Amino acid sequence: MTLSQARRNQLVIAAISSALLTTLWAIGDLPGSMNTALPFVIAALWIPVFLSRKQRDGGVLWNSLFGILGIAVVSVVVRVVWLIGRG
């Protein structure tokens, strides 16, 4: 996969995910901590898009950062969906 294909895929994923999370944020009845966390999660979705060249270089530090960022985003999204489903 070339850099432009990877960047395009990341742009599409970030755009769709941001739209869905913004919708959840707007219509969900969430506690204050989740309302505070969602803007940071939405911003975190765009970090790999802007740093795709660093990700492509394959440095261990950068890949670890993107992996930890992905785990954090997924955990917050799962928690938000669980809270909405419970209420």
PDB file of N, CA, C and O in Angstrom, chain B, residues numbered from 101:
ATOM      1  N   MET B 101       0.844  -1.164   0.000  1.00  0.00           N
ATOM      2  CA  MET B 101       0.000   0.000   0.000  1.00  0.00           C
ATOM      3  C   MET B 101       0.898   1.238   0.000  1.00  0.00           C
ATOM      4  O   MET B 101       1.811   1.355   0.817  1.00  0.00           O
ATOM      5  N   THR B 102       0.633   2.132  -0.900  1.00  0.00           N
ATOM      6  CA  THR B 102       1.439   3.344  -0.984  1.00  0.00           C
ATOM      7  C   THR B 102       0.982   4.347   0.065  1.00  0.00           C
ATOM      8  O   THR B 102      -0.056   4.181   0.707  1.00  0.00           O
ATOM      9  N   LEU B 103       1.788   5.390   0.217  1.00  0.00           N
ATOM     10  CA  LEU B 103       1.475   6.416   1.208  1.00  0.00           C
ATOM     11  C   LEU B 103       0.156   7.106   0.888  1.00  0.00           C
ATOM     12  O   LEU B 103      -0.629   7.386   1.793  1.00  0.00           O
ATOM     13  N   SER B 104      -0.097   7.382  -0.385  1.00  0.00           N
ATOM     14  CA  SER B 104      -1.338   8.080  -0.732  1.00  0.00           C
ATOM     15  C   SER B 104      -2.562   7.196  -0.469  1.00  0.00           C
ATOM     16  O   SER B 104      -3.603   7.704  -0.051  1.00  0.00           O
ATOM     17  N   GLN B 105      -2.455   5.888  -0.706  1.00  0.00           N
ATOM     18  CA  GLN B 105      -3.577   4.989  -0.431  1.00  0.00           C
ATOM     19  C   GLN B 105      -3.819   4.885   1.074  1.00  0.00           C
ATOM     20  O   GLN B 105      -4.964   4.901   1.524  1.00  0.00           O
ATOM     21  N   ALA B 106      -2.757   4.781   1.836  1.00  0.00           N
ATOM     22  CA  ALA B 106      -2.897   4.701   3.295  1.00  0.00           C
ATOM     23  C   ALA B 106      -3.493   5.991   3.836  1.00  0.00           C
ATOM     24  O   ALA B 106      -4.367   5.958   4.702  1.00  0.00           O
ATOM     25  N   ARG B 107      -3.029   7.115   3.337  1.00  0.00           N
ATOM     26  CA  ARG B 107      -3.557   8.402   3.807  1.00  0.00           C
ATOM     27  C   ARG B 107      -5.025   8.561   3.434  1.00  0.00           C
ATOM     28  O   ARG B 107      -5.816   9.070   4.228  1.00  0.00           O
ATOM     29  N   ARG B 108      -5.393   8.129   2.231  1.00  0.00           N
ATOM     30  CA  ARG B 108      -6.789   8.204   1.808  1.00  0.00           C
ATOM     31  C   ARG B 108      -7.668   7.337   2.703  1.00  0.00           C
ATOM     32  O   ARG B 108      -8.742   7.765   3.128  1.00  0.00           O
ATOM     33  N   ASN B 109      -7.210   6.115   2.990  1.00  0.00           N
ATOM     34  CA  ASN B 109      -7.975   5.223   3.865  1.00  0.00           C
ATOM     35  C   ASN B 109      -8.123   5.817   5.268  1.00  0.00           C
ATOM     36  O   ASN B 109      -9.198   5.745   5.863  1.00  0.00           O
ATOM     37  N   GLN B 110      -7.058   6.397   5.789  1.00  0.00           N
ATOM     38  CA  GLN B 110      -7.122   7.009   7.107  1.00  0.00           C
ATOM     39  C   GLN B 110      -8.039   8.222   7.110  1.00  0.00           C
ATOM     40  O   GLN B 110      -8.749   8.457   8.088  1.00  0.00           O
ATOM     41  N   LEU B 111      -8.035   8.991   6.034  1.00  0.00           N
ATOM     42  CA  LEU B 111      -8.940  10.134   5.937  1.00  0.00           C
ATOM     43  C   LEU B 111     -10.395   9.685   5.938  1.00  0.00           C
ATOM     44  O   LEU B 111     -11.230  10.281   6.619  1.00  0.00           O
ATOM     45  N   VAL B 112     -10.700   8.643   5.183  1.00  0.00           N
ATOM     46  CA  VAL B 112     -12.070   8.144   5.120  1.00  0.00           C
ATOM     47  C   VAL B 112     -12.508   7.620   6.483  1.00  0.00           C
ATOM     48  O   VAL B 112     -13.605   7.931   6.946  1.00  0.00           O
ATOM     49  N   ILE B 113     -11.658   6.830   7.123  1.00  0.00           N
ATOM     50  CA  ILE B 113     -11.988   6.271   8.436  1.00  0.00           C
ATOM     51  C   ILE B 113     -12.162   7.388   9.462  1.00  0.00           C
ATOM     52  O   ILE B 113     -13.114   7.365  10.242  1.00  0.00           O
ATOM     53  N   ALA B 114     -11.263   8.356   9.469  1.00  0.00           N
ATOM     54  CA  ALA B 114     -11.352   9.460  10.432  1.00  0.00           C
ATOM     55  C   ALA B 114     -12.602  10.299  10.192  1.00  0.00           C
ATOM     56  O   ALA B 114     -13.257  10.713  11.149  1.00  0.00           O
ATOM     57  N   ALA B 115     -12.940  10.554   8.943  1.00  0.00           N
ATOM     58  CA  ALA B 115     -14.112  11.375   8.639  1.00  0.00           C
ATOM     59  C   ALA B 115     -15.407  10.678   9.058  1.00  0.00           C
ATOM     60  O   ALA B 115     -16.265  11.286   9.696  1.00  0.00           O
ATOM     61  N   ILE B 116     -15.542   9.412   8.700  1.00  0.00           N
ATOM     62  CA  ILE B 116     -16.761   8.673   9.051  1.00  0.00           C
ATOM     63  C   ILE B 116     -16.863   8.511  10.567  1.00  0.00           C
ATOM     64  O   ILE B 116     -17.933   8.713  11.141  1.00  0.00           O
ATOM     65  N   SER B 117     -15.768   8.151  11.209  1.00  0.00           N
ATOM     66  CA  SER B 117     -15.774   7.973  12.661  1.00  0.00           C
ATOM     67  C   SER B 117     -16.078   9.278  13.384  1.00  0.00           C
ATOM     68  O   SER B 117     -16.812   9.293  14.372  1.00  0.00           O
ATOM     69  N   SER B 118     -15.511  10.372  12.887  1.00  0.00           N
ATOM     70  CA  SER B 118     -15.783  11.674  13.514  1.00  0.00           C
ATOM     71  C   SER B 118     -17.249  12.048  13.390  1.00  0.00           C
ATOM     72  O   SER B 118     -17.842  12.564  14.337  1.00  0.00           O
ATOM     73  N   ALA B 119     -17.837  11.793  12.231  1.00  0.00           N
ATOM     74  CA  ALA B 119     -19.254  12.098  12.045  1.00  0.00           C
ATOM     75  C   ALA B 119     -20.126  11.261  12.976  1.00  0.00           C
ATOM     76  O   ALA B 119     -21.069  11.778  13.575  1.00  0.00           O
ATOM     77  N   LEU B 120     -19.817   9.972  13.099  1.00  0.00           N
ATOM     78  CA  LEU B 120     -20.596   9.108  13.978  1.00  0.00           C
ATOM     79  C   LEU B 120     -20.430   9.490  15.448  1.00  0.00           C
ATOM     80  O   LEU B 120     -21.406   9.522  16.198  1.00  0.00           O
ATOM     81  N   LEU B 121     -19.195   9.778  15.858  1.00  0.00           N
ATOM     82  CA  LEU B 121     -18.967  10.171  17.250  1.00  0.00           C
ATOM     83  C   LEU B 121     -19.591  11.518  17.575  1.00  0.00           C
ATOM     84  O   LEU B 121     -20.083  11.722  18.685  1.00  0.00           O
ATOM     85  N   THR B 122     -19.575  12.435  16.624  1.00  0.00           N
ATOM     86  CA  THR B 122     -20.214  13.727  16.838  1.00  0.00           C
ATOM     87  C   THR B 122     -21.718  13.547  17.018  1.00  0.00           C
ATOM     88  O   THR B 122     -22.335  14.218  17.845  1.00  0.00           O
ATOM     89  N   THR B 123     -22.304  12.640  16.242  1.00  0.00           N
ATOM     90  CA  THR B 123     -23.724  12.348  16.395  1.00  0.00           C
ATOM     91  C   THR B 123     -24.005  11.742  17.765  1.00  0.00           C
ATOM     92  O   THR B 123     -24.960  12.137  18.434  1.00  0.00           O
ATOM     93  N   LEU B 124     -23.174  10.781  18.188  1.00  0.00           N
ATOM     94  CA  LEU B 124     -23.342  10.206  19.526  1.00  0.00           C
ATOM     95  C   LEU B 124     -23.204  11.267  20.610  1.00  0.00           C
ATOM     96  O   LEU B 124     -23.952  11.276  21.587  1.00  0.00           O
ATOM     97  N   TRP B 125     -22.252  12.147  20.425  1.00  0.00           N
ATOM     98  CA  TRP B 125     -21.992  13.204  21.392  1.00  0.00           C
ATOM     99  C   TRP B 125     -23.188  14.156  21.486  1.00  0.00           C
ATOM    100  O   TRP B 125     -23.550  14.611  22.571  1.00  0.00           O
ATOM    101  N   ALA B 126     -23.794  14.449  20.329  1.00  0.00           N
ATOM    102  CA  ALA B 126     -24.903  15.409  20.295  1.00  0.00           C
ATOM    103  C   ALA B 126     -26.190  14.821  20.859  1.00  0.00           C
ATOM    104  O   ALA B 126     -26.924  15.514  21.565  1.00  0.00           O
ATOM    105  N   ILE B 127     -26.478  13.554  20.561  1.00  0.00           N
ATOM    106  CA  ILE B 127     -27.778  12.999  20.967  1.00  0.00           C
ATOM    107  C   ILE B 127     -27.700  12.120  22.203  1.00  0.00           C
ATOM    108  O   ILE B 127     -28.730  11.788  22.789  1.00  0.00           O
ATOM    109  N   GLY B 128     -26.497  11.739  22.607  1.00  0.00           N
ATOM    110  CA  GLY B 128     -26.366  10.858  23.764  1.00  0.00           C
ATOM    111  C   GLY B 128     -26.478  11.608  25.073  1.00  0.00           C
ATOM    112  O   GLY B 128     -26.004  12.737  25.203  1.00  0.00           O
ATOM    113  N   ASP B 129     -27.107  10.970  26.037  1.00  0.00           N
ATOM    114  CA  ASP B 129     -27.213  11.525  27.378  1.00  0.00           C
ATOM    115  C   ASP B 129     -26.066  10.937  28.195  1.00  0.00           C
ATOM    116  O   ASP B 129     -26.224   9.924  28.875  1.00  0.00           O
ATOM    117  N   LEU B 130     -24.914  11.589  28.114  1.00  0.00           N
ATOM    118  CA  LEU B 130     -23.687  11.055  28.700  1.00  0.00           C
ATOM    119  C   LEU B 130     -23.293  11.814  29.953  1.00  0.00           C
ATOM    120  O   LEU B 130     -23.635  12.986  30.105  1.00  0.00           O
ATOM    121  N   PRO B 131     -22.574  11.150  30.853  1.00  0.00           N
ATOM    122  CA  PRO B 131     -22.028  11.867  32.013  1.00  0.00           C
ATOM    123  C   PRO B 131     -20.991  12.901  31.566  1.00  0.00           C
ATOM    124  O   PRO B 131     -20.494  12.863  30.440  1.00  0.00           O
ATOM    125  N   GLY B 132     -20.688  13.807  32.464  1.00  0.00           N
ATOM    126  CA  GLY B 132     -19.768  14.897  32.144  1.00  0.00           C
ATOM    127  C   GLY B 132     -18.396  14.438  31.697  1.00  0.00           C
ATOM    128  O   GLY B 132     -17.784  15.063  30.831  1.00  0.00           O
ATOM    129  N   SER B 133     -17.903  13.350  32.279  1.00  0.00           N
ATOM    130  CA  SER B 133     -16.567  12.877  31.900  1.00  0.00           C
ATOM    131  C   SER B 133     -16.534  12.394  30.456  1.00  0.00           C
ATOM    132  O   SER B 133     -15.544  12.604  29.755  1.00  0.00           O
ATOM    133  N   MET B 134     -17.597  11.756  30.009  1.00  0.00           N
ATOM    134  CA  MET B 134     -17.641  11.289  28.622  1.00  0.00           C
ATOM    135  C   MET B 134     -17.846  12.462  27.661  1.00  0.00           C
ATOM    136  O   MET B 134     -17.300  12.462  26.558  1.00  0.00           O
ATOM    137  N   ASN B 135     -18.626  13.453  28.074  1.00  0.00           N
ATOM    138  CA  ASN B 135     -18.781  14.644  27.238  1.00  0.00           C
ATOM    139  C   ASN B 135     -17.453  15.380  27.094  1.00  0.00           C
ATOM    140  O   ASN B 135     -17.195  16.010  26.068  1.00  0.00           O
ATOM    141  N   THR B 136     -16.626  15.299  28.109  1.00  0.00           N
ATOM    142  CA  THR B 136     -15.302  15.910  28.045  1.00  0.00           C
ATOM    143  C   THR B 136     -14.340  15.080  27.217  1.00  0.00           C
ATOM    144  O   THR B 136     -13.488  15.635  26.523  1.00  0.00           O
ATOM    145  N   ALA B 137     -14.460  13.757  27.277  1.00  0.00           N
ATOM    146  CA  ALA B 137     -13.521  12.870  26.583  1.00  0.00           C
ATOM    147  C   ALA B 137     -13.766  12.794  25.078  1.00  0.00           C
ATOM    148  O   ALA B 137     -12.816  12.641  24.309  1.00  0.00           O
ATOM    149  N   LEU B 138     -15.012  12.896  24.649  1.00  0.00           N
ATOM    150  CA  LEU B 138     -15.300  12.709  23.224  1.00  0.00           C
ATOM    151  C   LEU B 138     -14.623  13.716  22.296  1.00  0.00           C
ATOM    152  O   LEU B 138     -14.162  13.307  21.230  1.00  0.00           O
ATOM    153  N   PRO B 139     -14.531  15.002  22.627  1.00  0.00           N
ATOM    154  CA  PRO B 139     -13.791  15.891  21.717  1.00  0.00           C
ATOM    155  C   PRO B 139     -12.324  15.480  21.549  1.00  0.00           C
ATOM    156  O   PRO B 139     -11.764  15.599  20.459  1.00  0.00           O
ATOM    157  N   PHE B 140     -11.707  14.997  22.627  1.00  0.00           N
ATOM    158  CA  PHE B 140     -10.322  14.555  22.526  1.00  0.00           C
ATOM    159  C   PHE B 140     -10.208  13.283  21.680  1.00  0.00           C
ATOM    160  O   PHE B 140      -9.233  13.101  20.951  1.00  0.00           O
ATOM    161  N   VAL B 141     -11.200  12.417  21.784  1.00  0.00           N
ATOM    162  CA  VAL B 141     -11.202  11.197  20.975  1.00  0.00           C
ATOM    163  C   VAL B 141     -11.367  11.553  19.501  1.00  0.00           C
ATOM    164  O   VAL B 141     -10.694  10.983  18.642  1.00  0.00           O
ATOM    165  N   ILE B 142     -12.247  12.480  19.214  1.00  0.00           N
ATOM    166  CA  ILE B 142     -12.449  12.899  17.823  1.00  0.00           C
ATOM    167  C   ILE B 142     -11.162  13.521  17.271  1.00  0.00           C
ATOM    168  O   ILE B 142     -10.788  13.260  16.128  1.00  0.00           O
ATOM    169  N   ALA B 143     -10.494  14.332  18.069  1.00  0.00           N
ATOM    170  CA  ALA B 143      -9.215  14.914  17.634  1.00  0.00           C
ATOM    171  C   ALA B 143      -8.148  13.834  17.470  1.00  0.00           C
ATOM    172  O   ALA B 143      -7.323  13.903  16.558  1.00  0.00           O
ATOM    173  N   ALA B 144      -8.167  12.838  18.355  1.00  0.00           N
ATOM    174  CA  ALA B 144      -7.172  11.761  18.275  1.00  0.00           C
ATOM    175  C   ALA B 144      -7.330  10.925  17.018  1.00  0.00           C
ATOM    176  O   ALA B 144      -6.360  10.327  16.553  1.00  0.00           O
ATOM    177  N   LEU B 145      -8.526  10.869  16.462  1.00  0.00           N
ATOM    178  CA  LEU B 145      -8.729  10.133  15.218  1.00  0.00           C
ATOM    179  C   LEU B 145      -7.959  10.751  14.059  1.00  0.00           C
ATOM    180  O   LEU B 145      -7.595  10.058  13.108  1.00  0.00           O
ATOM    181  N   TRP B 146      -7.715  12.042  14.138  1.00  0.00           N
ATOM    182  CA  TRP B 146      -7.060  12.747  13.037  1.00  0.00           C
ATOM    183  C   TRP B 146      -5.539  12.762  13.157  1.00  0.00           C
ATOM    184  O   TRP B 146      -4.860  13.121  12.196  1.00  0.00           O
ATOM    185  N   ILE B 147      -4.990  12.387  14.298  1.00  0.00           N
ATOM    186  CA  ILE B 147      -3.531  12.401  14.471  1.00  0.00           C
ATOM    187  C   ILE B 147      -2.827  11.463  13.494  1.00  0.00           C
ATOM    188  O   ILE B 147      -1.852  11.887  12.873  1.00  0.00           O
ATOM    189  N   PRO B 148      -3.266  10.201  13.318  1.00  0.00           N
ATOM    190  CA  PRO B 148      -2.587   9.345  12.335  1.00  0.00           C
ATOM    191  C   PRO B 148      -2.679   9.868  10.906  1.00  0.00           C
ATOM    192  O   PRO B 148      -1.784   9.626  10.096  1.00  0.00           O
ATOM    193  N   VAL B 149      -3.753  10.581  10.597  1.00  0.00           N
ATOM    194  CA  VAL B 149      -3.884  11.145   9.247  1.00  0.00           C
ATOM    195  C   VAL B 149      -2.797  12.191   9.005  1.00  0.00           C
ATOM    196  O   VAL B 149      -2.167  12.216   7.948  1.00  0.00           O
ATOM    197  N   PHE B 150      -2.590  13.047   9.997  1.00  0.00           N
ATOM    198  CA  PHE B 150      -1.599  14.100   9.838  1.00  0.00           C
ATOM    199  C   PHE B 150      -0.169  13.586   9.945  1.00  0.00           C
ATOM    200  O   PHE B 150       0.753  14.202   9.410  1.00  0.00           O
ATOM    201  N   LEU B 151       0.021  12.474  10.627  1.00  0.00           N
ATOM    202  CA  LEU B 151       1.358  11.913  10.803  1.00  0.00           C
ATOM    203  C   LEU B 151       1.536  10.614  10.021  1.00  0.00           C
ATOM    204  O   LEU B 151       2.267   9.725  10.457  1.00  0.00           O
ATOM    205  N   SER B 152       0.878  10.500   8.877  1.00  0.00           N
ATOM    206  CA  SER B 152       0.947   9.252   8.115  1.00  0.00           C
ATOM    207  C   SER B 152       2.353   8.964   7.601  1.00  0.00           C
ATOM    208  O   SER B 152       2.716   7.797   7.449  1.00  0.00           O
ATOM    209  N   ARG B 153       3.142   9.977   7.333  1.00  0.00           N
ATOM    210  CA  ARG B 153       4.514   9.753   6.877  1.00  0.00           C
ATOM    211  C   ARG B 153       5.356   9.121   7.989  1.00  0.00           C
ATOM    212  O   ARG B 153       6.176   8.241   7.728  1.00  0.00           O
ATOM    213  N   LYS B 154       5.152   9.569   9.220  1.00  0.00           N
ATOM    214  CA  LYS B 154       5.861   8.971  10.358  1.00  0.00           C
ATOM    215  C   LYS B 154       5.428   7.515  10.547  1.00  0.00           C
ATOM    216  O   LYS B 154       6.242   6.645  10.854  1.00  0.00           O
ATOM    217  N   GLN B 155       4.144   7.275  10.359  1.00  0.00           N
ATOM    218  CA  GLN B 155       3.627   5.919  10.499  1.00  0.00           C
ATOM    219  C   GLN B 155       4.200   5.020   9.408  1.00  0.00           C
ATOM    220  O   GLN B 155       4.505   3.854   9.656  1.00  0.00           O
ATOM    221  N   ARG B 156       4.343   5.549   8.233  1.00  0.00           N
ATOM    222  CA  ARG B 156       4.874   4.777   7.101  1.00  0.00           C
ATOM    223  C   ARG B 156       6.345   4.447   7.303  1.00  0.00           C
ATOM    224  O   ARG B 156       6.807   3.398   6.853  1.00  0.00           O
ATOM    225  N   ASP B 157       7.095   5.329   7.977  1.00  0.00           N
ATOM    226  CA  ASP B 157       8.512   5.072   8.225  1.00  0.00           C
ATOM    227  C   ASP B 157       8.722   3.834   9.080  1.00  0.00           C
ATOM    228  O   ASP B 157       9.761   3.181   8.977  1.00  0.00           O
ATOM    229  N   GLY B 158       7.757   3.505   9.915  1.00  0.00           N
ATOM    230  CA  GLY B 158       7.792   2.263  10.668  1.00  0.00           C
ATOM    231  C   GLY B 158       8.636   2.270  11.917  1.00  0.00           C
ATOM    232  O   GLY B 158       9.067   1.209  12.368  1.00  0.00           O
ATOM    233  N   GLY B 159       8.886   3.431  12.491  1.00  0.00           N
ATOM    234  CA  GLY B 159       9.631   3.489  13.739  1.00  0.00           C
ATOM    235  C   GLY B 159       8.847   2.851  14.875  1.00  0.00           C
ATOM    236  O   GLY B 159       7.626   2.992  14.943  1.00  0.00           O
ATOM    237  N   VAL B 160       9.534   2.158  15.759  1.00  0.00           N
ATOM    238  CA  VAL B 160       8.890   1.470  16.873  1.00  0.00           C
ATOM    239  C   VAL B 160       8.171   2.469  17.776  1.00  0.00           C
ATOM    240  O   VAL B 160       7.059   2.198  18.231  1.00  0.00           O
ATOM    241  N   LEU B 161       8.778   3.600  18.037  1.00  0.00           N
ATOM    242  CA  LEU B 161       8.167   4.596  18.914  1.00  0.00           C
ATOM    243  C   LEU B 161       6.862   5.128  18.316  1.00  0.00           C
ATOM    244  O   LEU B 161       5.848   5.222  19.008  1.00  0.00           O
ATOM    245  N   TRP B 162       6.897   5.473  17.029  1.00  0.00           N
ATOM    246  CA  TRP B 162       5.697   6.007  16.395  1.00  0.00           C
ATOM    247  C   TRP B 162       4.599   4.962  16.316  1.00  0.00           C
ATOM    248  O   TRP B 162       3.435   5.266  16.574  1.00  0.00           O
ATOM    249  N   ASN B 163       4.956   3.728  15.961  1.00  0.00           N
ATOM    250  CA  ASN B 163       3.940   2.678  15.882  1.00  0.00           C
ATOM    251  C   ASN B 163       3.363   2.362  17.255  1.00  0.00           C
ATOM    252  O   ASN B 163       2.175   2.058  17.369  1.00  0.00           O
ATOM    253  N   SER B 164       4.178   2.430  18.290  1.00  0.00           N
ATOM    254  CA  SER B 164       3.673   2.235  19.654  1.00  0.00           C
ATOM    255  C   SER B 164       2.702   3.348  20.031  1.00  0.00           C
ATOM    256  O   SER B 164       1.653   3.091  20.622  1.00  0.00           O
ATOM    257  N   LEU B 165       3.053   4.582  19.691  1.00  0.00           N
ATOM    258  CA  LEU B 165       2.174   5.717  19.964  1.00  0.00           C
ATOM    259  C   LEU B 165       0.828   5.543  19.272  1.00  0.00           C
ATOM    260  O   LEU B 165      -0.217   5.751  19.888  1.00  0.00           O
ATOM    261  N   PHE B 166       0.846   5.163  17.996  1.00  0.00           N
ATOM    262  CA  PHE B 166      -0.404   4.985  17.262  1.00  0.00           C
ATOM    263  C   PHE B 166      -1.202   3.805  17.811  1.00  0.00           C
ATOM    264  O   PHE B 166      -2.432   3.851  17.820  1.00  0.00           O
ATOM    265  N   GLY B 167      -0.537   2.763  18.262  1.00  0.00           N
ATOM    266  CA  GLY B 167      -1.226   1.620  18.854  1.00  0.00           C
ATOM    267  C   GLY B 167      -1.904   1.981  20.158  1.00  0.00           C
ATOM    268  O   GLY B 167      -3.059   1.621  20.382  1.00  0.00           O
ATOM    269  N   ILE B 168      -1.196   2.688  21.018  1.00  0.00           N
ATOM    270  CA  ILE B 168      -1.774   3.116  22.301  1.00  0.00           C
ATOM    271  C   ILE B 168      -2.919   4.095  22.063  1.00  0.00           C
ATOM    272  O   ILE B 168      -3.938   4.038  22.751  1.00  0.00           O
ATOM    273  N   LEU B 169      -2.757   4.984  21.103  1.00  0.00           N
ATOM    274  CA  LEU B 169      -3.815   5.935  20.756  1.00  0.00           C
ATOM    275  C   LEU B 169      -5.058   5.197  20.266  1.00  0.00           C
ATOM    276  O   LEU B 169      -6.178   5.550  20.634  1.00  0.00           O
ATOM    277  N   GLY B 170      -4.862   4.177  19.441  1.00  0.00           N
ATOM    278  CA  GLY B 170      -5.985   3.381  18.942  1.00  0.00           C
ATOM    279  C   GLY B 170      -6.713   2.647  20.056  1.00  0.00           C
ATOM    280  O   GLY B 170      -7.943   2.593  20.067  1.00  0.00           O
ATOM    281  N   ILE B 171      -5.958   2.082  20.993  1.00  0.00           N
ATOM    282  CA  ILE B 171      -6.572   1.385  22.123  1.00  0.00           C
ATOM    283  C   ILE B 171      -7.372   2.359  22.981  1.00  0.00           C
ATOM    284  O   ILE B 171      -8.467   2.029  23.437  1.00  0.00           O
ATOM    285  N   ALA B 172      -6.837   3.548  23.201  1.00  0.00           N
ATOM    286  CA  ALA B 172      -7.552   4.554  23.999  1.00  0.00           C
ATOM    287  C   ALA B 172      -8.845   4.985  23.310  1.00  0.00           C
ATOM    288  O   ALA B 172      -9.882   5.116  23.961  1.00  0.00           O
ATOM    289  N   VAL B 173      -8.787   5.203  22.004  1.00  0.00           N
ATOM    290  CA  VAL B 173      -9.979   5.613  21.256  1.00  0.00           C
ATOM    291  C   VAL B 173     -11.039   4.519  21.316  1.00  0.00           C
ATOM    292  O   VAL B 173     -12.209   4.803  21.573  1.00  0.00           O
ATOM    293  N   VAL B 174     -10.642   3.288  21.085  1.00  0.00           N
ATOM    294  CA  VAL B 174     -11.604   2.183  21.107  1.00  0.00           C
ATOM    295  C   VAL B 174     -12.227   2.021  22.490  1.00  0.00           C
ATOM    296  O   VAL B 174     -13.429   1.782  22.604  1.00  0.00           O
ATOM    297  N   SER B 175     -11.424   2.149  23.535  1.00  0.00           N
ATOM    298  CA  SER B 175     -11.968   1.974  24.884  1.00  0.00           C
ATOM    299  C   SER B 175     -12.980   3.063  25.237  1.00  0.00           C
ATOM    300  O   SER B 175     -13.997   2.773  25.867  1.00  0.00           O
ATOM    301  N   VAL B 176     -12.721   4.296  24.846  1.00  0.00           N
ATOM    302  CA  VAL B 176     -13.672   5.379  25.124  1.00  0.00           C
ATOM    303  C   VAL B 176     -14.946   5.195  24.308  1.00  0.00           C
ATOM    304  O   VAL B 176     -16.044   5.407  24.821  1.00  0.00           O
ATOM    305  N   VAL B 177     -14.812   4.804  23.049  1.00  0.00           N
ATOM    306  CA  VAL B 177     -15.990   4.602  22.206  1.00  0.00           C
ATOM    307  C   VAL B 177     -16.847   3.460  22.744  1.00  0.00           C
ATOM    308  O   VAL B 177     -18.072   3.576  22.781  1.00  0.00           O
ATOM    309  N   VAL B 178     -16.229   2.368  23.159  1.00  0.00           N
ATOM    310  CA  VAL B 178     -16.987   1.250  23.731  1.00  0.00           C
ATOM    311  C   VAL B 178     -17.707   1.694  24.996  1.00  0.00           C
ATOM    312  O   VAL B 178     -18.864   1.332  25.208  1.00  0.00           O
ATOM    313  N   ARG B 179     -17.048   2.461  25.823  1.00  0.00           N
ATOM    314  CA  ARG B 179     -17.674   2.958  27.064  1.00  0.00           C
ATOM    315  C   ARG B 179     -18.864   3.868  26.754  1.00  0.00           C
ATOM    316  O   ARG B 179     -19.903   3.772  27.408  1.00  0.00           O
ATOM    317  N   VAL B 180     -18.721   4.746  25.766  1.00  0.00           N
ATOM    318  CA  VAL B 180     -19.812   5.653  25.387  1.00  0.00           C
ATOM    319  C   VAL B 180     -21.002   4.862  24.869  1.00  0.00           C
ATOM    320  O   VAL B 180     -22.139   5.117  25.264  1.00  0.00           O
ATOM    321  N   VAL B 181     -20.748   3.907  23.990  1.00  0.00           N
ATOM    322  CA  VAL B 181     -21.843   3.105  23.439  1.00  0.00           C
ATOM    323  C   VAL B 181     -22.514   2.299  24.545  1.00  0.00           C
ATOM    324  O   VAL B 181     -23.736   2.153  24.546  1.00  0.00           O
ATOM    325  N   TRP B 182     -21.735   1.778  25.480  1.00  0.00           N
ATOM    326  CA  TRP B 182     -22.305   1.028  26.597  1.00  0.00           C
ATOM    327  C   TRP B 182     -23.186   1.926  27.462  1.00  0.00           C
ATOM    328  O   TRP B 182     -24.271   1.519  27.877  1.00  0.00           O
ATOM    329  N   LEU B 183     -22.726   3.141  27.734  1.00  0.00           N
ATOM    330  CA  LEU B 183     -23.511   4.073  28.554  1.00  0.00           C
ATOM    331  C   LEU B 183     -24.802   4.470  27.857  1.00  0.00           C
ATOM    332  O   LEU B 183     -25.843   4.590  28.502  1.00  0.00           O
ATOM    333  N   ILE B 184     -24.744   4.677  26.543  1.00  0.00           N
ATOM    334  CA  ILE B 184     -25.959   5.040  25.802  1.00  0.00           C
ATOM    335  C   ILE B 184     -26.922   3.860  25.777  1.00  0.00           C
ATOM    336  O   ILE B 184     -28.129   4.037  25.942  1.00  0.00           O
ATOM    337  N   GLY B 185     -26.393   2.660  25.573  1.00  0.00           N
ATOM    338  CA  GLY B 185     -27.245   1.480  25.527  1.00  0.00           C
ATOM    339  C   GLY B 185     -27.890   1.151  26.861  1.00  0.00           C
ATOM    340  O   GLY B 185     -28.997   0.617  26.912  1.00  0.00           O
ATOM    341  N   ARG B 186     -27.196   1.470  27.927  1.00  0.00           N
ATOM    342  CA  ARG B 186     -27.700   1.192  29.277  1.00  0.00           C
ATOM    343  C   ARG B 186     -28.809   2.153  29.680  1.00  0.00           C
ATOM    344  O   ARG B 186     -29.713   1.798  30.436  1.00  0.00           O
ATOM    345  N   GLY B 187     -28.726   3.390  29.158  1.00  0.00           N
ATOM    346  CA  GLY B 187     -29.680   4.421  29.593  1.00  0.00           C
ATOM    347  C   GLY B 187     -30.874   4.469  28.811  1.00  0.00           C
ATOM    348  O   GLY B 187     -31.752   5.291  29.074  1.00  0.00           O
TER     349      GLY B 187
END
